[in-house]
Amino acid sequence: MKILVIGSGGREHALVWAIKKSPKVDDVYCMPGNPGTSEIAINVDMSIKDVDAIADWCVSNAIDLTVVGPEAPLVEGIVDTFEKRGIPVFGPSKDAARLEGSKVFAKNFLQKYSIPTASHASFSDAKDAMDFIKTQKIPIVIKVDGLAAGKGVFICLNIDEVKQALDKIFVEKFFGEAGTKIVVEEYMEGEEISIFALCDGKDALIMNPSRDHKRIFDNDKGPNTGGMGAYSPVPDISPDLMKNIEENIVQPTLRGMEEEGYPYKGVLFVGIMLTSEGSKVLEYNIRFGDPEAQVILPLLKTDVLEVFEKCIEGKVLDLDLNWKNEYAVCLVLTSKGYPDNPSLGSIIRIDEKIKKDPEVLIFHAGTSFDGPEYITSGGRVLNIVVYGKTLANASEKLYSKVSLVSFDGMHYRKDIGVKS
């Protein structure tokens, strides 16, 4: 089989790596890919914004299955275009993708189907939002409606921070069209987890849970990012809790989507807060998480290509998901100035020892080639993934190896997997 993975980040490198292990695969292509994917697949230098051109390329190159990594093409309707042309594709339709494409849509959906979430209100005007917030408890959360690469969420600890967030959204228009509407919601206290459900339109299988770390600094300080690290599985998540999440969140979501007229196929990523009142939905995403994919996929023993095929065929319950009896921890190395203003163009040095280490995977994200050298070309540069028999063991091994990778201004958190 010939497989195309769309995207260029660490998640897509992990997807390519996982797909390459399938005995069914002949060739894997990555569009546009990155230097890491070029070492194990064939990169295709095309824009992922031109959906019709991608479909033409898939037909010309007899691609058997396309796996869409990032959210933007899904929200734009790449799956609908492919399905109309009879091109097999893994991911949700444009209508179903609104679960991530619009926070306002998602919150209204959650409310309609009585799925537990934070109380909220929606606004398209800064003054109206501020007037409402002044009547609410602080801290409070402000989210831009549209796609913002994980940076459109503001946890405001006082009214000054509320004003700064509203100014950034409505006055500076930092998020453009994505920030024309906002959701204001109550701040929920608890531990956050990421749940991934493999969906075929009616049924779902839940993958191993993971935990992402979104804040830029240790101990969850500083602004939100696309993700600074993750681990899987999560030791404090019991089978009973997973069953509760499936019955009260995942299944009602699938039933609701079917009732709305757009059955959900693909991977559904639910960000969940474990509160004193029970599990509540923080957000929906319509694709694998980044960096969560980098810890979940390496632990999956089941052929990932078969997983994608069964989701498309409506036969996900035919699958039996098997997992390695290990933990995986991913550390994201970022450029100086990330998330707001990352510095680019630094030479990346990766020691041969870490490249050859069987316990380590390195997934490229914001990297480019400058002649024979890797250089930084994005905020999140590289992902280092390490396995261990326990979470503490995996984390300890990870931090013992990070010095084997370096670039000017390299930043990373020092507490990923240290506390569960």
Secondary structure, DSSP 4 states (H G I P E B T S, - for coil): -EEEEEE-SHHHHHHHHHHHT-TT-SEEEEEE--HHHHTTSEE----TT-HHHHHHHHHHTT-SEEEE-SHHHHHHTHHHHHHHTT--EES--TTTTHHHH-HHHHHHHHHHTT--B--EEEESSHHHHHHHHTTS-SSEEEEESS--TT--EEEESSHHHHHHHHIIIIIS-TTGGGGSSEEEEE---SEEEEEEEEEESS-EEEPPPBEE--EEEGGGEEEE-S-SEEEES-TT--HHHHHHHIIIIIHHHHHHHHHHT---EEEEEEEEEEETTEEEEEEEESS--TTTHHHHGGGB-S-HHHHHHHHHHT-GGG----B-SSEEEEEEEE-TTTTTS----PEEEE-HHHHT-TTEEEEESSEEEETTEEEE-SSEEEEEEEEESSHHHHHHHHHHHGGGEE-TT-B--S-TTT--
